[in-house]
C-alpha cells in the first residue's frame, strides 16, 4: 500500500492537470472585452467594422511578434491560426542558433521550418532576427547575450557566420528581412564588429535583402556616445550601405512620450545615410502587474494594455515608421508567465481567450494597409484644455481622422469626454465614428458639419485611446459583429 499511495497521488494530480488543459481547448470569453462592448459613447450604433486576414491584404506596415520560440517560451502550433486572422503582413521570429545547432556542425531546422513556412502559407512574411549565442561555442542563449563571446573567439565567430549563411540560404525565398542580434545594448562598440561581417554575408547571399541593426533611442549621455561610436565606425569603414534599418524598442509607460526622442533619432540617422530608416522592431504592453522585464512595477490591465498598443501603433504610423506589436501570445519565461500577449495563454501554452488588444489590433491592421496614407498631425480648436492628438490620413483621396488623448499613461476608464472640436483643413461629406477596440461603427448625423476648410463636431466622444472618423463609403459596415 505504501508503494501504491504515491502512484495514486501522482495519478490524481496528472488527471487534474489534464482536465484543466481540456477546459481551455475552447476559448473562454474575455470579461474585459465584454465590458468594452457595453461601454456607451452616447452615439447611435449603425453597424460593425470588418476584419481581413493577412492573405486578403496586399501590403501594409504592420508586423506581429512571434518571438522566443527559440527558447520554447511558446509553441507556434498552439497559436498559428490566430496569426493569419490578425491581418499582419509580417511576423517577427528569433532564429535560435543554439536550438538549431546543438552539435557542432550539425543543423536541425525542423522547428524553424514549422514557423517560417507556417507564417508564409498564411500570407505573413517572416522577419527573422538572427541570434542569440550558442553554449557549445561558449556564448549565451538569452536576452543580453554578450556579443564579445563571439567576436573575440575565432572558432565561435566562424561558426556564427556559417550558421547565418546556412539560415539565409535556406529561407531566402520566403524571407528578405533580417535582423542582426537582439538588443545588444551597452556593447555597441563590440556589436559593430559582429554587425559588419554578418551584414556583408547576408548581402552577398541575398543582394536585395533588407538588413536591420539595433540601436537605442534614449538620449542619456552614455547612450548617445555608444550609438554615435557605432555609427561613426560604420561611416569610417565605408559600410553604411550594409544597413537598411535601425530597430529600436521604446518601452515607456506613456507610449506617446517617446516621440521627441524618436524624432531626434530619425534626424541623427539622416546625417549618416539618406537610406537609413527607423523600424519599431519590438514593443507592447503587459496586461497585469509584473515584477520584472519591460514596463514592470505598474498595475497594467487589459484596458490600459489595449489603449497602449493602439497609441503606439498610430504614433508610429503617422511618422511612417514600420511597427511590430509585441507579442501574439503570453510567453512562459523561466520565472513567470509574461502577459504582453494579444492572446491570453496558460502554462500549457494553450490559448485561453482573445484579449481586447487582439480585436483592436485586428481592426487596425485590417483597415490601415498601404492604401491608407498618413498625411499630417492636424491643427484644431477644442472646448477642453487637455491636449488632443489628431492624426490625419487619406484613403482614395478622402480624409480619415484618428483622435485620442495622449498626454497621460493609458487608464482603465471606459468613459469618454464630450468635446466640441474644430479640425482645420479637413472636409467631410458623410462621416461615421469608429470605435477601434470594439469595432462599433456609430452615427455622427446630428453632431457634425463641414465647410471647405474645416470639420466641426459638437460633443464628440474622445478618450485616451484612438478612435476614427472616416467617410461612410470608405468603410464596409456589417450588421453583425465580425469575429
WODA-V969278 format. One record per residue. RES is the residue in one small letter. PHI is phi as a letter, one per 40 degrees, with the letter a starting at -180 (NA if undefined). D_CENTER is the distance of its C-alpha to the mean C-alpha in Angstrom with 1 decimal. Layout:
# WODA-V969278
res=<RES/RES>
phi=<PHI/PHI>
d_center=<D_CENTER/D_CENTER>
This chain:
# WODA-V969278
res=<x/x/x/x/x/x/x/x/x/x/x/x/x/x/x/x/x/x/x/x/x/x/x/x/x/x/x/x/x/x/x/x/x/x/x/x/x/x/x/x/x/x/x/x/x/x/x/x/x/x/x/x/x/x/x/x/x/x/x/x/x/x/x/x/x/x/x/x/x/x/x/x/x/x/x/x/x/x/x/x/x/x/x/x/x/x/x/x/x/x/x/x/x/x/x/x/x/x/x/x/x/x/x/x/x/x/x/x/x/x/x/x/x/x/x/x/x/x/x/x/x/x/x/x/x/x/x/x/x/x/x/x/x/x/x/x/x/x/x/x/x/x/x/x/x/x/x/x/x/x/x/x/x/x/x/x/x/x/x/x/x/x/x/x/x/x/x/x/x/x/x/x/x/x/x/x/x/x/x/x/x/x/x/x/x/x/x/x/x/x/x/x/x/x/x/x/x/x/x/x/x/x/x/x/x/x/x/x/x/x/x/x/x/x/x/x/x/x/x/x/x/x/x/x/x/x/x/x/x/x/x/x/x/x/x/x/x/x/x/x/x/x/x/x/x/x/x/x/x/x/x/x/x/x/x/x/x/x/x/x/x/x/x/x/x/x/x/x/x/x/x/x/x/x/x/x/x/x/x/x/x/x/x/x/x/x/x/x/x/x/x/x/x/x/x/x/x/x/x/x/x/x/x/x/x/x/x/x/x/x/x/x/x/x/x/x/x/x/x/x/x/x/x/x/x/x/x/x/x/x/x/x/x/x/x/x/x/x/x/x/x/x/x/x/x/x/x/x/x/x/x/x/x/x/x/x/x/x/x/x/x/x/x/x/x/x/x/x/x/x/x/x/x/x/x/x/x/x/x/x/x/x/x/x/x/x/x/x/x/x/x/x/x/x/x/x/x/x/x/x/x/x/x/x/x/x/x/x/x/x/x/x/x/x/x/x/x/x/x/x/x/x/x/x/x/x/x/x/x/x/x/x/x/x/x/x/x/x/x/x/x/x/x/x/x/x/x/x/x/x/x/x/x/x/x/x/x/x/x/x/x/x/x/x/x/x/x/x/x/x/x/x/x/x/x/x/x/x/x/x/x/x/x>
phi=<NA/c/c/c/d/d/c/c/c/c/c/c/c/c/c/c/c/c/c/c/c/c/c/c/c/c/c/c/c/c/c/c/c/c/c/c/c/c/c/b/c/g/c/c/c/b/i/b/c/c/b/b/c/d/c/c/b/c/a/a/c/c/b/b/c/b/c/g/c/c/b/g/c/a/b/d/c/c/b/d/c/c/c/c/c/c/h/c/c/b/b/c/b/b/c/g/d/c/c/c/b/c/b/d/g/b/b/b/c/d/c/c/d/d/c/c/c/c/c/d/c/c/g/b/c/c/b/b/c/c/i/c/c/a/d/c/b/g/b/c/b/b/d/g/d/c/c/c/c/c/c/c/b/d/c/c/c/c/c/c/c/c/c/c/d/c/c/c/c/c/b/c/c/b/b/b/b/b/c/b/g/b/f/c/c/g/a/c/c/c/d/c/c/c/c/c/c/c/c/c/c/c/c/c/c/b/d/c/c/c/b/b/b/b/a/b/b/c/b/c/d/c/c/c/c/c/c/c/c/c/c/c/c/c/c/c/c/g/b/c/c/c/b/b/b/b/c/b/b/c/c/a/c/b/c/c/c/c/c/d/c/c/c/c/c/c/c/c/c/c/c/c/a/c/c/c/b/c/b/c/c/a/a/a/b/c/b/a/c/b/b/a/g/c/f/c/g/a/c/c/b/c/c/c/c/c/c/c/d/c/c/c/c/c/c/c/c/c/c/f/b/c/b/b/c/b/a/c/a/d/b/c/c/d/b/a/b/c/b/c/c/c/b/c/b/b/c/c/g/c/c/c/a/c/c/d/c/c/c/c/c/c/c/c/c/c/c/c/c/c/c/b/b/c/b/a/c/c/c/a/b/b/c/b/c/c/c/b/c/b/c/b/b/b/b/f/g/b/c/b/b/b/b/a/c/b/c/b/c/d/c/c/c/b/b/b/c/c/b/c/b/b/b/c/g/b/b/b/b/a/c/b/b/b/c/c/c/c/g/c/b/b/c/b/d/c/b/b/a/a/b/c/b/a/b/b/b/b/f/c/c/b/a/c/a/c/b/b/b/a/c/d/c/b/a/c/b/b/c/b/c/c/b>
d_center=<55.6/54.0/52.3/51.1/49.6/46.7/45.9/46.1/43.7/41.2/41.5/41.0/37.7/36.5/37.4/35.6/32.3/32.7/33.5/30.3/28.2/30.1/29.3/25.6/26.1/25.9/23.0/24.0/23.6/21.1/23.5/21.0/20.1/23.8/24.5/22.0/23.8/27.1/26.2/28.4/27.9/31.5/30.9/32.2/29.8/30.5/28.0/24.5/21.5/20.9/17.9/17.6/16.7/15.2/18.8/19.8/17.6/19.0/16.2/13.2/10.6/7.5/5.9/5.0/5.7/9.5/10.7/14.1/16.1/18.3/19.5/19.7/17.5/16.6/18.3/16.9/19.9/19.3/16.1/16.4/17.7/14.8/12.4/14.7/15.4/11.9/12.3/9.6/11.6/10.0/9.1/8.8/12.0/14.2/17.7/19.9/23.1/24.9/24.2/25.4/28.4/30.1/33.5/34.2/34.1/33.1/29.7/28.4/25.4/25.8/22.8/20.5/22.3/21.2/17.5/17.7/20.3/18.9/15.7/18.0/20.4/17.9/17.2/13.9/14.3/13.7/12.3/14.2/14.2/18.0/19.2/20.2/24.0/26.7/29.3/32.0/31.9/31.7/28.0/25.4/22.5/20.2/18.0/20.2/22.3/24.9/25.2/28.9/29.7/29.0/30.4/33.5/34.3/35.6/35.4/31.8/30.7/32.6/31.0/27.5/28.3/29.9/26.9/24.7/27.4/27.6/23.9/23.5/26.7/25.7/22.4/23.0/24.0/20.6/18.3/18.7/15.8/16.4/15.0/17.9/17.5/14.9/15.5/19.3/19.8/23.5/24.7/24.0/27.7/27.6/24.2/25.6/28.3/25.8/23.7/26.7/28.3/25.0/23.9/27.6/27.6/24.5/26.0/29.4/28.2/25.8/26.9/24.3/21.4/18.6/18.4/15.9/17.1/15.8/17.0/16.9/16.8/19.3/22.8/24.9/27.9/27.1/23.6/25.0/27.9/25.9/23.5/26.5/28.4/25.8/25.7/29.5/30.0/28.1/30.2/33.4/33.1/32.3/29.0/26.5/26.3/24.9/21.4/19.5/16.2/15.5/12.1/11.7/9.9/11.1/11.5/14.2/15.6/15.8/12.7/15.2/17.4/15.7/16.6/20.2/19.3/16.6/19.3/21.7/19.7/19.4/23.2/23.8/22.1/24.3/27.3/26.9/25.8/25.4/23.1/20.5/17.2/14.3/10.8/7.9/7.1/5.6/5.4/6.1/9.7/12.5/14.7/17.9/19.9/19.1/21.6/19.7/16.5/14.1/15.0/18.0/21.3/20.2/20.8/17.5/17.8/16.1/17.2/15.8/12.5/12.0/13.5/11.3/8.0/10.0/11.6/8.9/7.8/11.6/12.5/10.7/12.0/15.4/15.5/14.6/11.8/9.5/5.8/3.0/0.9/4.1/6.1/8.4/11.5/13.4/14.5/18.2/18.8/22.4/23.0/20.8/18.6/15.3/14.0/10.3/10.2/10.0/13.2/15.8/17.7/21.1/22.7/23.5/19.8/20.7/18.6/20.5/18.9/16.0/14.8/15.0/11.2/11.3/14.0/12.6/9.3/11.9/14.2/12.1/10.9/14.5/16.2/14.5/15.0/16.9/20.1/18.8/19.3/18.6/22.0/22.4/22.2/25.2/28.2/29.6/32.3/31.8/34.0/31.8/31.6/28.0/25.8/23.7/20.8/21.5/19.4/21.6/20.5/22.9/23.3/26.6/28.0/27.5/25.7/22.6/22.0/18.9/20.4/19.5/20.9/18.7/21.4/20.8/18.4/17.3/20.2/21.1/23.5/23.8/26.3/26.2/28.4/30.7/30.7/33.1/31.0/32.2/29.7/31.4/31.4/30.1/32.2/31.5/33.9/32.7/29.3/27.6/25.2/21.9/20.3/16.7/16.1/19.3/19.7/23.2/25.0/27.7/30.8/31.5/35.1/37.0/34.9/34.2/36.3/35.7/37.8/37.3/35.8/34.0/32.4/33.6/32.3/34.3/32.9/29.4/27.0/24.4/22.2/19.4/16.7/16.4/18.9/20.2/23.7/24.4/27.6/28.8/29.4/25.9/24.2/25.6/26.8/27.2/29.9/28.1/24.6/22.4/20.7>
